[in-house]
Amino acid sequence: MIVGLTGGMGSGKTTVAKLFAGLGIPVYNSDKEAKNLMRSSGTLRQAIISLLGEDAYSGKNLNRDYIAELVFADRRVLQELNNLVHPAVKKHFLRWVKRQNAPYVIQEAAVLFENGSYKNYDKMILVRAPTEVRISRIMERDGSSEKAIRERMMHQWSDARKSKLSDFIIDNNVLEKTKKKVKQIHGELLKISG
């Protein structure tokens, strides 16, 4: 059984993913794997350079600030970049799933609803947190400005819209409550996966 785990920026997806991993569930971090593939795959690297120019890379590493500036200024460029990266991640993920031995696996990704891929999962978990909490978490984590964060948030669906399509919802405000909710969902998923 394949479970999608998503939530807006700063909602605490990674924290929740670590809690599931702590229960022995294999978790695939799409953002991390996408960055690895963008660095390690020669084919993908060349396609990104063709799209964004040589400045997309600084040596072997992604020039994340440069890329962010381009894609968040132009939705079309963001879409074209996603059209390159998402299929590569999907292929990598499906190979990863075959190597796992667990009642279910989780794929953690930011835009499962926005890109329509939520339809490919057996169950969907949404992690939510109030906007102000999310903004302060991201400012602390990345040192981004509030204006930049709000601009990036505009590219994601609202929690209200995502909630309607989710099988499970975790309100990630208090860690102890989050841990309890993860254990409860884990129990339900074990029952469903038989």
C-alpha positions as CSV (number, residue, x, y, z in Angstrom):
1,M,0.0,0.0,0.0
2,I,1.4,3.4,-1.0
3,V,0.5,6.4,1.2
4,G,1.0,10.0,0.2
5,L,2.1,12.5,2.9
6,T,1.8,16.1,2.1
7,G,1.2,19.6,3.6
8,G,2.0,23.2,2.9
9,M,5.5,24.6,3.4
10,G,6.4,24.7,7.1
11,S,3.5,22.5,8.1
12,G,5.9,19.9,9.5
13,K,5.7,17.1,6.9
14,T,9.3,16.0,7.6
15,T,8.6,15.8,11.4
16,V,5.6,13.6,10.7
17,A,7.6,11.5,8.2
18,K,10.3,10.9,10.9
19,L,7.6,9.8,13.3
20,F,6.3,7.2,10.8
21,A,9.9,6.1,10.1
22,G,10.4,5.7,13.9
23,L,7.5,3.2,13.7
24,G,9.4,1.2,11.1
25,I,7.6,2.5,8.0
26,P,9.8,3.2,5.0
27,V,9.5,6.9,4.0
28,Y,10.6,8.3,0.6
29,N,11.4,12.1,0.8
30,S,10.6,13.4,-2.7
31,D,12.2,16.8,-2.2
32,K,15.5,15.3,-1.0
33,E,15.5,12.6,-3.8
34,A,14.6,15.2,-6.4
35,K,17.7,17.3,-5.4
36,N,19.9,14.2,-5.5
37,L,18.6,13.3,-9.0
38,M,19.1,16.9,-10.2
39,R,22.7,16.6,-9.1
40,S,23.5,13.0,-10.0
41,S,21.6,12.3,-13.2
42,G,23.6,13.6,-16.2
43,T,20.4,13.5,-18.5
44,L,18.4,15.5,-16.0
45,R,21.2,18.0,-15.4
46,Q,21.5,18.7,-19.1
47,A,17.8,19.2,-19.5
48,I,17.8,21.6,-16.5
49,I,20.7,23.6,-18.0
50,S,18.9,23.7,-21.4
51,L,15.8,25.1,-19.6
52,L,17.4,27.5,-17.0
53,G,20.9,28.1,-18.3
54,E,24.4,27.3,-17.0
55,D,23.8,29.3,-13.8
56,A,21.3,26.6,-12.6
57,Y,24.4,24.9,-11.3
58,S,27.4,26.1,-9.3
59,G,30.0,23.3,-9.9
60,K,28.2,20.0,-9.1
61,N,25.6,21.7,-6.9
62,L,22.3,23.2,-7.7
63,N,22.2,27.0,-7.5
64,R,19.0,27.0,-5.5
65,D,18.7,30.8,-5.1
66,Y,19.0,31.3,-8.9
67,I,16.5,28.5,-9.6
68,A,14.0,29.7,-7.0
69,E,14.2,33.3,-8.4
70,L,13.4,32.0,-11.9
71,V,10.6,29.5,-11.1
72,F,8.7,31.6,-8.6
73,A,8.8,34.6,-11.0
74,D,7.3,32.6,-13.9
75,R,4.8,29.8,-13.4
76,R,5.5,28.5,-16.9
77,V,9.2,27.9,-16.0
78,L,8.2,26.2,-12.8
79,Q,5.8,24.0,-14.8
80,E,8.6,23.1,-17.3
81,L,11.0,22.3,-14.5
82,N,8.4,20.1,-12.8
83,N,7.8,18.3,-16.1
84,L,11.5,17.4,-16.1
85,V,12.0,16.5,-12.5
86,H,8.7,14.8,-11.5
87,P,8.9,11.9,-14.0
88,A,12.5,11.2,-12.9
89,V,11.4,11.2,-9.2
90,K,8.4,9.0,-10.0
91,K,10.6,6.4,-11.7
92,H,13.1,6.4,-8.9
93,F,10.3,6.1,-6.3
94,L,8.7,3.1,-8.0
95,R,12.1,1.3,-8.1
96,W,12.5,2.2,-4.4
97,V,9.0,0.8,-3.5
98,K,9.9,-2.6,-5.0
99,R,12.9,-2.9,-2.6
100,Q,10.8,-2.3,0.5
101,N,9.3,-4.9,2.8
102,A,6.6,-3.3,4.9
103,P,2.8,-3.3,5.2
104,Y,2.8,0.2,3.6
105,V,5.3,2.9,2.5
106,I,5.0,6.6,2.6
107,Q,6.0,9.1,-0.1
108,E,6.5,12.6,1.4
109,A,6.1,15.4,-1.1
110,A,5.0,19.0,-1.1
111,V,2.7,19.3,-4.1
112,L,0.8,16.0,-4.4
113,F,-2.6,17.7,-4.8
114,E,-1.4,20.6,-6.9
115,N,0.2,18.3,-9.6
116,G,-2.7,15.8,-9.5
117,S,-0.6,12.8,-8.4
118,Y,-2.7,12.4,-5.2
119,K,-4.9,10.1,-7.3
120,N,-2.1,7.6,-7.5
121,Y,-2.0,6.8,-3.8
122,D,-4.0,4.3,-1.8
123,K,-4.4,6.8,1.1
124,M,-3.5,10.5,1.6
125,I,-2.3,12.1,4.8
126,L,-2.4,15.9,5.1
127,V,-0.2,17.8,7.7
128,R,-1.6,21.2,8.6
129,A,-0.5,24.1,10.8
130,P,-1.7,27.7,11.0
131,T,-0.2,30.0,8.4
132,E,1.6,32.3,10.9
133,V,3.2,29.2,12.6
134,R,4.3,27.9,9.2
135,I,5.8,31.3,8.2
136,S,7.8,31.5,11.4
137,R,9.1,27.9,11.0
138,I,10.3,28.6,7.5
139,M,11.9,31.9,8.4
140,E,13.8,30.1,11.2
141,R,14.7,27.2,9.0
142,D,15.7,28.9,5.8
143,G,16.2,32.5,6.8
144,S,13.7,33.5,4.0
145,S,11.8,36.8,4.2
146,E,8.1,36.7,5.1
147,K,7.3,38.3,1.6
148,A,9.2,35.5,-0.2
149,I,7.5,32.8,1.8
150,R,4.0,34.2,1.2
151,E,4.8,34.4,-2.5
152,R,5.8,30.7,-2.5
153,M,2.8,29.8,-0.5
154,M,0.6,31.2,-3.2
155,H,1.7,28.4,-5.5
156,Q,0.2,25.8,-3.1
157,W,-3.4,24.9,-2.5
158,S,-5.1,26.0,0.7
159,D,-5.4,23.5,3.6
160,A,-9.2,23.7,3.2
161,R,-9.0,22.5,-0.4
162,K,-6.5,19.7,0.4
163,S,-8.5,18.6,3.4
164,K,-11.5,17.6,1.3
165,L,-9.3,15.1,-0.6
166,S,-7.4,13.7,2.4
167,D,-8.0,10.4,4.1
168,F,-6.2,11.5,7.3
169,I,-5.4,15.0,8.7
170,I,-2.7,15.8,11.2
171,D,-2.9,19.2,12.9
172,N,0.8,19.7,13.7
173,N,0.8,22.4,16.4
174,V,1.8,20.4,19.6
175,L,4.3,17.6,19.1
176,E,2.8,15.3,21.7
177,K,-0.6,15.5,20.0
178,T,1.1,14.9,16.6
179,K,2.8,11.8,17.9
180,K,-0.5,10.4,19.2
181,K,-2.2,11.1,15.9
182,V,0.6,9.4,13.9
183,K,0.3,6.3,16.1
184,Q,-3.5,6.3,15.6
185,I,-3.2,6.6,11.8
186,H,-0.4,4.0,11.7
187,G,-2.8,1.6,13.5
188,E,-5.5,2.3,11.0
189,L,-3.2,1.9,8.0
190,L,-1.9,-1.5,9.4
191,K,-5.6,-2.7,9.6
192,I,-6.3,-1.5,6.0
193,S,-3.1,-3.0,4.6
194,G,-4.1,-6.3,6.2
